[in-house]
Amino acid sequence: MNILKLYYEEALRTFHDFGGSEDDFYWLVGSLLARYPSYREELEIRKRLMEMITEDVKGKVLDVGCGTGVLTFKMALKDEVEMVVGIDKSLEVIEFCNRLGNRVTKKAKFAQGNFLEMSLDEKFDSVVFSYTLHDFEPDPFLERAFRVLEEGGRIIVGDFDINGLRGKIREFAREKGMKIVKDVTVGRAESHGDLREAFLAVIGK
C-alpha cells in the first residue's frame, strides 16, 4: 500500500471539496516546489527517520503531534503493531486523518487535544515524538510519556538537535533510570536556519 499516494489523493480531494481553484492549486504547489532544493536533504532525513521509527515500534503506540498522519499509518500497517493512536492539537488535521483512515487501516485512531492536558485512559508500549519536540521544552512531554508508558515500553524521538534537545533526552533518561536503547545520528541538514544534526533516540522504561 502506497501511503503517500493515498495521502496525496485525500489532500487533493479536501482541497477541491473546500473550493480550491486551479489557480490556487498551481500557486500552492509551485511555491513549495520552488523551495525544494533548500529542503531536499531535510526531507530525505525526515523520511529516513520515519522508516527507522517504524522499525522500532510494537504493540500499542501513541504518536504525539501526528500531523496529517503519514507516520501514524505507516506504523499501524506493521504486523507487530496492535494499534496506533495519533494525537494533534489541530482539529483540521485530525478530521483529515479520520477521513483517510477509512481507506487505510482500522488499526489507526486519531484524537484532537493537547498531549499535556488530555485524558489518556490506557498505557502504551511505544510513545513516539517525530519532529515534534524541537520547538518546546521537552521535559513535560517526556514526563507525560513516561507516565503513560507500559513497563518495558519505549519513548522514541526522531528529530533535529535544536535547542540542545538530544542532550535533554539523555539527561531525562538518566534521571528516570531509563536505558538508552538507541542514540544514533541520522544525518545533517539545514533546519530552522542552521545546519543541524538529526538523530534517533530510543529510551526504555
PASEBA-1860 file (N, C-alpha, C; in nm, 3 decimals):
! residues 205
1> MNILKLYY> 0.084/-0.119/0.000/0.000/0.000/0.000/0.088/0.125/0.000 ~ 0.063/0.216/-0.092/0.140/0.340/-0.102/0.070/0.448/-0.020 ~ 0.119/0.469/0.104/0.057/0.566/0.194/0.065/0.707/0.137 ~ 0.178/0.742/0.076/0.194/0.878/0.025/0.097/0.906/-0.089 ~ 0.070/0.804/-0.171/-0.027/0.822/-0.281/-0.168/0.845/-0.225 ~ -0.207/0.766/-0.125/-0.338/0.784/-0.063/-0.347/0.919/0.008 ~ -0.238/0.958/0.073/-0.229/1.087/0.142/-0.252/1.200/0.042 ~ -0.184/1.192/-0.072/-0.199/1.295/-0.175/-0.341/1.300/-0.230
9> EEALRTFH> -0.398/1.183/-0.257/-0.534/1.178/-0.312/-0.636/1.240/-0.217 ~ -0.623/1.209/-0.087/-0.716/1.264/0.011/-0.695/1.414/0.029 ~ -0.569/1.458/0.026/-0.539/1.601/0.037/-0.597/1.677/-0.082 ~ -0.584/1.619/-0.200/-0.638/1.683/-0.320/-0.790/1.689/-0.315 ~ -0.852/1.581/-0.267/-0.998/1.579/-0.252/-1.043/1.687/-0.153 ~ -0.971/1.699/-0.043/-1.003/1.803/0.056/-0.991/1.941/-0.005 ~ -0.884/1.964/-0.081/-0.862/2.092/-0.148/-0.981/2.128/-0.237 ~ -1.027/2.034/-0.319/-1.139/2.061/-0.409/-1.271/2.074/-0.334
17> DFGGSEDD> -1.292/1.992/-0.231/-1.416/1.997/-0.153/-1.436/2.133/-0.086 ~ -1.325/2.197/-0.051/-1.334/2.327/0.016/-1.315/2.444/-0.080 ~ -1.335/2.417/-0.209/-1.342/2.525/-0.307/-1.211/2.570/-0.367 ~ -1.105/2.490/-0.354/-0.978/2.529/-0.413/-0.987/2.534/-0.565 ~ -0.933/2.640/-0.623/-0.939/2.659/-0.769/-0.810/2.608/-0.834 ~ -0.810/2.605/-0.966/-0.692/2.563/-1.039/-0.576/2.658/-1.012 ~ -0.606/2.789/-1.009/-0.501/2.888/-0.979/-0.446/2.867/-0.838 ~ -0.535/2.839/-0.741/-0.490/2.813/-0.604/-0.395/2.694/-0.601
25> FYWLVGSL> -0.432/2.589/-0.674/-0.350/2.467/-0.675/-0.210/2.495/-0.727 ~ -0.200/2.564/-0.842/-0.069/2.590/-0.900/0.013/2.683/-0.812 ~ -0.053/2.778/-0.746/0.019/2.870/-0.658/0.076/2.796/-0.537 ~ -0.009/2.711/-0.473/0.036/2.636/-0.356/0.148/2.539/-0.389 ~ 0.126/2.457/-0.491/0.225/2.356/-0.527/0.353/2.421/-0.578 ~ 0.337/2.524/-0.661/0.454/2.592/-0.715/0.539/2.656/-0.608 ~ 0.475/2.716/-0.508/0.551/2.783/-0.401/0.630/2.683/-0.319 ~ 0.578/2.561/-0.304/0.651/2.457/-0.232/0.765/2.400/-0.315
33> LARYPSYR> 0.738/2.371/-0.441/0.840/2.312/-0.526/0.957/2.407/-0.551 ~ 0.929/2.538/-0.555/1.035/2.635/-0.578/1.139/2.632/-0.466 ~ 1.097/2.594/-0.345/1.189/2.590/-0.231/1.249/2.450/-0.209 ~ 1.215/2.356/-0.294/1.257/2.218/-0.275/1.408/2.200/-0.264 ~ 1.490/2.269/-0.347/1.635/2.246/-0.335/1.689/2.271/-0.194 ~ 1.636/2.372/-0.125/1.683/2.403/0.010/1.639/2.299/0.112 ~ 1.523/2.239/0.089/1.465/2.147/0.186/1.489/1.999/0.154 ~ 1.552/1.973/0.039/1.562/1.836/-0.009/1.628/1.743/0.094
41> EELEIRKR> 1.744/1.785/0.147/1.816/1.698/0.240/1.739/1.681/0.369 ~ 1.675/1.788/0.418/1.593/1.777/0.540/1.478/1.679/0.519 ~ 1.413/1.687/0.404/1.302/1.595/0.375/1.350/1.451/0.368 ~ 1.466/1.430/0.306/1.520/1.295/0.296/1.548/1.238/0.435 ~ 1.603/1.321/0.523/1.632/1.276/0.660/1.503/1.247/0.735 ~ 1.403/1.332/0.719/1.276/1.309/0.788/1.209/1.180/0.741 ~ 1.220/1.149/0.611/1.167/1.021/0.561/1.245/0.904/0.619 ~ 1.378/0.920/0.629/1.462/0.815/0.687/1.425/0.792/0.833
49> LMEMITED> 1.402/0.900/0.906/1.362/0.889/1.046/1.229/0.815/1.060 ~ 1.135/0.842/0.970/1.006/0.772/0.975/1.025/0.622/0.959 ~ 1.112/0.582/0.866/1.137/0.440/0.846/1.200/0.377/0.970 ~ 1.295/0.449/1.030/1.364/0.396/1.147/1.270/0.386/1.267 ~ 1.185/0.486/1.284/1.087/0.483/1.394/0.992/0.364/1.375 ~ 0.946/0.345/1.253/0.853/0.235/1.224/0.916/0.101/1.258 ~ 1.045/0.086/1.234/1.114/-0.039/1.267/1.115/-0.065/1.418 ~ 1.115/0.041/1.498/1.134/0.026/1.643/1.004/0.009/1.722
57> VKGKVLDV> 0.888/0.039/1.664/0.764/0.035/1.742/0.702/-0.104/1.738 ~ 0.622/-0.130/1.843/0.546/-0.254/1.850/0.433/-0.236/1.950 ~ 0.338/-0.328/1.950/0.229/-0.325/2.047/0.138/-0.205/2.028 ~ 0.103/-0.140/2.138/0.020/-0.020/2.135/0.109/0.103/2.127 ~ 0.081/0.188/2.029/0.169/0.302/2.001/0.090/0.432/2.014 ~ 0.155/0.532/2.074/0.099/0.667/2.081/0.189/0.758/1.999 ~ 0.131/0.825/1.899/0.205/0.916/1.811/0.166/1.059/1.848 ~ 0.257/1.128/1.917/0.228/1.261/1.971/0.265/1.368/1.867
65> GCGTGVLT> 0.166/1.453/1.835/0.188/1.553/1.731/0.192/1.488/1.594 ~ 0.088/1.410/1.566/0.088/1.323/1.447/0.074/1.398/1.316 ~ 0.032/1.526/1.321/0.012/1.599/1.196/-0.088/1.529/1.107 ~ -0.059/1.522/0.979/-0.154/1.462/0.885/-0.141/1.311/0.874 ~ -0.066/1.249/0.966/-0.081/1.105/0.988/0.001/1.010/0.904 ~ 0.095/1.057/0.824/0.171/0.965/0.738/0.244/0.861/0.823 ~ 0.317/0.906/0.924/0.389/0.812/1.010/0.293/0.723/1.089 ~ 0.185/0.779/1.137/0.085/0.702/1.213/0.038/0.582/1.131
73> FKMALKDE> 0.005/0.606/1.006/-0.043/0.498/0.920/0.067/0.397/0.890 ~ 0.189/0.446/0.865/0.300/0.354/0.838/0.320/0.259/0.956 ~ 0.315/0.313/1.077/0.333/0.229/1.195/0.217/0.132/1.211 ~ 0.094/0.178/1.186/-0.024/0.094/1.205/-0.026/-0.025/1.109 ~ 0.038/-0.012/0.994/0.040/-0.120/0.896/0.144/-0.227/0.929 ~ 0.226/-0.203/1.030/0.327/-0.301/1.070/0.262/-0.415/1.147 ~ 0.300/-0.538/1.117/0.237/-0.656/1.178/0.252/-0.658/1.329 ~ 0.367/-0.614/1.381/0.394/-0.620/1.525/0.320/-0.512/1.603
81> VEMVVGID> 0.252/-0.424/1.533/0.178/-0.314/1.598/0.031/-0.352/1.611 ~ -0.018/-0.342/1.734/-0.158/-0.374/1.762/-0.251/-0.260/1.725 ~ -0.211/-0.138/1.760/-0.289/-0.020/1.729/-0.202/0.103/1.745 ~ -0.239/0.213/1.678/-0.170/0.340/1.694/-0.274/0.449/1.718 ~ -0.251/0.529/1.820/-0.335/0.646/1.846/-0.252/0.769/1.812 ~ -0.299/0.846/1.715/-0.233/0.970/1.678/-0.308/1.087/1.740 ~ -0.234/1.177/1.806/-0.299/1.294/1.864/-0.232/1.421/1.813 ~ -0.314/1.524/1.798/-0.264/1.652/1.749/-0.359/1.762/1.798
89> KSLEVIEF> -0.304/1.882/1.816/-0.387/1.994/1.861/-0.485/2.041/1.754 ~ -0.450/2.020/1.629/-0.529/2.073/1.518/-0.648/1.983/1.484 ~ -0.769/2.035/1.503/-0.889/1.961/1.468/-0.894/1.934/1.318 ~ -0.847/2.029/1.239/-0.849/2.015/1.094/-0.769/1.894/1.047 ~ -0.648/1.876/1.101/-0.568/1.762/1.056/-0.622/1.630/1.111 ~ -0.683/1.634/1.229/-0.742/1.511/1.284/-0.862/1.468/1.199 ~ -0.943/1.562/1.156/-1.054/1.529/1.067/-1.003/1.471/0.935 ~ -0.893/1.527/0.884/-0.831/1.474/0.762/-0.786/1.330/0.784
97> CNRLGNRV> -0.718/1.306/0.896/-0.667/1.171/0.926/-0.780/1.071/0.940 ~ -0.888/1.110/1.003/-1.002/1.019/1.019/-1.065/0.984/0.885 ~ -1.072/1.081/0.794/-1.124/1.051/0.660/-1.031/0.953/0.587 ~ -0.901/0.979/0.596/-0.804/0.893/0.529/-0.800/0.755/0.593 ~ -0.821/0.750/0.725/-0.815/0.623/0.797/-0.913/0.520/0.746 ~ -1.026/0.565/0.699/-1.126/0.472/0.645/-1.074/0.398/0.521 ~ -0.972/0.453/0.456/-0.917/0.394/0.335/-0.790/0.313/0.362 ~ -0.731/0.327/0.481/-0.600/0.268/0.506/-0.607/0.149/0.602
105> TKKAKFAQ> -0.643/0.173/0.727/-0.645/0.066/0.827/-0.727/0.105/0.948 ~ -0.792/0.008/1.009/-0.869/0.032/1.131/-0.779/0.032/1.254 ~ -0.651/0.001/1.236/-0.559/-0.002/1.349/-0.509/0.138/1.388 ~ -0.541/0.239/1.307/-0.502/0.376/1.337/-0.623/0.456/1.384 ~ -0.611/0.517/1.501/-0.716/0.601/1.557/-0.659/0.740/1.582 ~ -0.744/0.842/1.579/-0.696/0.979/1.594/-0.783/1.056/1.692 ~ -0.717/1.144/1.769/-0.788/1.226/1.866/-0.726/1.366/1.869 ~ -0.812/1.466/1.882/-0.766/1.604/1.889/-0.749/1.644/2.034
113> GNFLEMSL> -0.636/1.709/2.066/-0.617/1.755/2.202/-0.473/1.792/2.231 ~ -0.451/1.847/2.348/-0.319/1.883/2.397/-0.264/1.766/2.478 ~ -0.155/1.708/2.434/-0.098/1.590/2.498/-0.074/1.610/2.647 ~ -0.036/1.730/2.686/-0.003/1.755/2.826/-0.127/1.766/2.914 ~ -0.244/1.782/2.852/-0.366/1.805/2.930/-0.475/1.700/2.908 ~ -0.475/1.633/2.793/-0.586/1.545/2.760/-0.582/1.416/2.841 ~ -0.701/1.358/2.858/-0.713/1.233/2.933/-0.671/1.116/2.845 ~ -0.585/1.029/2.901/-0.543/0.907/2.832/-0.567/0.791/2.926
121> DEKFDSVV> -0.662/0.706/2.890/-0.707/0.600/2.981/-0.629/0.471/2.971 ~ -0.536/0.462/2.877/-0.462/0.337/2.861/-0.313/0.365/2.856 ~ -0.235/0.259/2.865/-0.090/0.272/2.858/-0.041/0.216/2.725 ~ 0.080/0.257/2.687/0.132/0.226/2.555/0.270/0.161/2.564 ~ 0.299/0.077/2.464/0.429/0.013/2.455/0.533/0.104/2.391 ~ 0.487/0.197/2.309/0.577/0.292/2.243/0.508/0.428/2.241 ~ 0.582/0.532/2.281/0.534/0.670/2.266/0.632/0.740/2.173 ~ 0.580/0.794/2.063/0.663/0.847/1.956/0.650/0.999/1.947
129> FSYTLHDF> 0.765/1.065/1.935/0.772/1.208/1.904/0.856/1.222/1.777 ~ 0.792/1.247/1.666/0.863/1.263/1.539/0.855/1.409/1.495 ~ 0.971/1.475/1.493/0.980/1.615/1.450/0.880/1.702/1.527 ~ 0.872/1.678/1.660/0.771/1.742/1.744/0.832/1.825/1.856 ~ 0.938/1.776/1.919/0.985/1.834/2.044/1.080/1.953/2.028 ~ 1.134/1.975/1.909/1.241/2.073/1.895/1.198/2.217/1.925 ~ 1.071/2.247/1.917/1.022/2.383/1.944/0.975/2.401/2.088 ~ 0.990/2.298/2.172/0.936/2.303/2.307/1.043/2.264/2.409
137> EPDPFLER> 1.018/2.299/2.534/1.096/2.242/2.643/1.049/2.097/2.657 ~ 1.137/1.998/2.636/1.090/1.860/2.621/1.048/1.792/2.751 ~ 1.098/1.835/2.866/1.075/1.760/2.990/0.927/1.733/3.021 ~ 0.836/1.831/3.010/0.695/1.800/3.040/0.638/1.692/2.947 ~ 0.680/1.693/2.821/0.632/1.593/2.725/0.690/1.456/2.756 ~ 0.819/1.451/2.787/0.882/1.324/2.821/0.826/1.268/2.951 ~ 0.798/1.356/3.047/0.741/1.313/3.176/0.603/1.252/3.156 ~ 0.520/1.317/3.073/0.387/1.262/3.046/0.398/1.130/2.971
145> AFRVLEEG> 0.490/1.123/2.878/0.511/0.998/2.803/0.552/0.887/2.899 ~ 0.640/0.917/2.993/0.685/0.819/3.091/0.568/0.765/3.172 ~ 0.472/0.853/3.207/0.358/0.812/3.289/0.260/0.723/3.213 ~ 0.252/0.738/3.081/0.157/0.656/3.004/0.226/0.536/2.938 ~ 0.352/0.513/2.973/0.430/0.405/2.915/0.418/0.278/2.998 ~ 0.394/0.166/2.929/0.395/0.036/2.995/0.534/0.006/3.049 ~ 0.542/-0.074/3.153/0.672/-0.121/3.200/0.737/-0.201/3.087 ~ 0.861/-0.166/3.056/0.928/-0.229/2.943/0.905/-0.155/2.812
153> GRIIVGDF> 0.823/-0.050/2.815/0.795/0.027/2.694/0.907/0.125/2.661 ~ 0.891/0.193/2.546/0.996/0.282/2.496/0.941/0.416/2.452 ~ 1.017/0.520/2.481/0.994/0.653/2.423/1.089/0.667/2.305 ~ 1.034/0.703/2.190/1.113/0.712/2.067/1.106/0.854/2.013 ~ 1.222/0.916/1.994/1.228/1.054/1.945/1.313/1.059/1.818 ~ 1.253/1.106/1.709/1.327/1.131/1.586/1.316/1.279/1.554 ~ 1.430/1.351/1.550/1.421/1.496/1.537/1.558/1.552/1.500 ~ 1.563/1.685/1.489/1.689/1.756/1.473/1.731/1.810/1.610
161> DINGLRGK> 1.859/1.814/1.633/1.912/1.857/1.762/1.911/2.010/1.769 ~ 1.795/2.064/1.804/1.773/2.208/1.816/1.751/2.240/1.963 ~ 1.812/2.348/2.009/1.800/2.390/2.149/1.845/2.282/2.248 ~ 1.946/2.204/2.208/2.001/2.102/2.297/1.910/1.986/2.325 ~ 1.817/1.957/2.232/1.716/1.853/2.253/1.778/1.717/2.284 ~ 1.879/1.678/2.209/1.937/1.543/2.225/1.995/1.526/2.366 ~ 2.066/1.626/2.413/2.123/1.619/2.547/2.017/1.615/2.655 ~ 1.907/1.687/2.633/1.798/1.689/2.731/1.730/1.553/2.741
169> IREFAREK> 1.720/1.482/2.630/1.662/1.348/2.632/1.754/1.253/2.709 ~ 1.882/1.263/2.685/1.978/1.178/2.758/1.970/1.205/2.909 ~ 1.962/1.333/2.946/1.955/1.369/3.087/1.826/1.318/3.151 ~ 1.715/1.329/3.078/1.588/1.277/3.128/1.598/1.127/3.153 ~ 1.656/1.055/3.058/1.672/0.909/3.074/1.754/0.877/3.198 ~ 1.862/0.950/3.220/1.946/0.924/3.339/1.868/0.951/3.467 ~ 1.794/1.060/3.471/1.719/1.096/3.593/1.612/0.993/3.626 ~ 1.553/0.933/3.522/1.445/0.836/3.541/1.496/0.693/3.553
177> GMKIVKDV> 1.625/0.674/3.539/1.679/0.538/3.542/1.640/0.458/3.420 ~ 1.617/0.525/3.307/1.580/0.457/3.184/1.704/0.417/3.105 ~ 1.690/0.311/3.029/1.800/0.262/2.948/1.800/0.333/2.813 ~ 1.918/0.383/2.772/1.930/0.439/2.637/1.953/0.322/2.541 ~ 1.846/0.282/2.475/1.850/0.166/2.386/1.917/0.200/2.254 ~ 1.893/0.322/2.208/1.949/0.364/2.079/1.967/0.515/2.082 ~ 2.080/0.561/2.030/2.108/0.705/2.022/2.201/0.724/1.904 ~ 2.142/0.742/1.785/2.222/0.741/1.662/2.200/0.870/1.584
185> TVGRAESH> 2.307/0.914/1.519/2.300/1.028/1.429/2.255/0.979/1.292 ~ 2.156/1.048/1.235/2.098/1.004/1.108/2.150/1.086/0.991 ~ 2.196/1.208/1.016/2.247/1.293/0.910/2.250/1.437/0.955 ~ 2.289/1.525/0.862/2.290/1.669/0.889/2.224/1.741/0.775 ~ 2.149/1.846/0.808/2.080/1.923/0.705/2.045/2.061/0.760 ~ 2.017/2.152/0.669/1.968/2.284/0.708/1.829/2.268/0.766 ~ 1.810/2.320/0.887/1.679/2.318/0.951/1.672/2.432/1.051 ~ 1.563/2.507/1.047/1.546/2.621/1.137/1.664/2.718/1.128
193> GDLREAFL> 1.707/2.742/1.005/1.805/2.847/0.982/1.950/2.813/1.006 ~ 1.981/2.685/1.030/2.120/2.648/1.055/2.141/2.502/1.017 ~ 2.267/2.461/1.008/2.299/2.321/0.981/2.282/2.243/1.111 ~ 2.193/2.143/1.108/2.159/2.069/1.230/2.185/1.920/1.213 ~ 2.212/1.857/1.326/2.230/1.711/1.329/2.096/1.646/1.359 ~ 2.057/1.548/1.277/1.935/1.472/1.302/1.971/1.345/1.378 ~ 1.880/1.301/1.465/1.910/1.184/1.548/1.785/1.103/1.575 ~ 1.807/0.978/1.611/1.702/0.892/1.662/1.743/0.847/1.801
201> AVIGK> 1.657/0.873/1.900/1.683/0.831/2.037/1.570/0.739/2.083 ~ 1.607/0.626/2.140/1.510/0.531/2.195/1.549/0.505/2.340 ~ 1.459/0.537/2.434/1.488/0.512/2.576/1.382/0.420/2.633 ~ 1.427/0.322/2.711/1.337/0.217/2.761/1.309/0.230/2.909 ~ 1.185/0.199/2.947/1.143/0.207/3.087/1.174/0.075/3.158
END
